[in-house]
């Protein structure tokens, strides 16, 4: 939960992430260091939230507005990540947002990424950790044209309550002004957030509807892309795709295994109603980071996405294609180009078949 205006995206190369993952399984903390992978377990579930927001931060204002809403948090990777959906209404209107939290198993810290549904753009990550039940996270941003420090604090967690505060500093962290306070309670009366129309092209924002549910996936990966290699490595597993914001975003959780590899990663897909494009944002379990976004859209059931990347220290372009034919399995294909998109080498091919719901699940 973080409502400062985010102005940059810090990520890792999607190409490097997707190629360097072989053999990566569930991340463990080395050397007996504290494993904070379950720090946010207290927040899993559905909550009511009561919010106070400072109307004009860093202006000397003492005017606060009150908001009420719902927070729903789902666990990812058994606690090494989670996705929080926030919806609230107040005198200033209505807003929806998500916070994606990713645990870095090597650095033993969390990255918190905020996304507002108004633009579907991932903000700069807030970095921090928990000490004695208190989580403190920081980042640097621009607010009203000037650089500031931002701090988020989670505290007071019990089985049915917790507390959140956001503060800004314009003097390098010497002093802080709190501008957002939320008290959350799990009292059983909260309802899940409901998607609201945003006036955009409904067909474009429903482009991933066909993929919701669980799939059996077969992957083949080229070993050593852009080296002349012809060696491919197979993997098999599952992909589960869940709605976010009623379908204007979604979360794909991928878990596959091969002879020597165990690959676990997510793809957070976000629709931007202003550009009418989708972004694909990848992260591997234990990395604590999101990739640079791949941007694109769907046409006639085919989604094509691009991003600038780097491979072995050299700039490349990455292309990702979704195909959903009327008959036969769905497919996905990743390619790299080192000549600005004139030619492409395919290095990743997925074919997927949707799992049929059991009779018990349909009842």
Protein Blocks (a to p, Z undefined) as FASTA:
>chain_A
ZZbdcfbdcdddfklmmmmmgoiacdddehhiacfklmmmmmgccddddddddfbghklp
abdcddddddddddeehhpaccdddddddfkopadddddddddfklopacdddddfklop
acdddddddeehiacddddddeehiacddddddehiafkbccddddddfegomaccdfbd
cddddehlaccdddddehiafklmmmmmmmgccddddddddehihklpabdcdddddddd
ddeehipaccdddddddfkbccdddddddddfklopacdddddehklpacdddddddeeh
iacddddddeehiacdddddddddfbdcddddddddfehomaccdfbdcddddddddfkl
mZZ
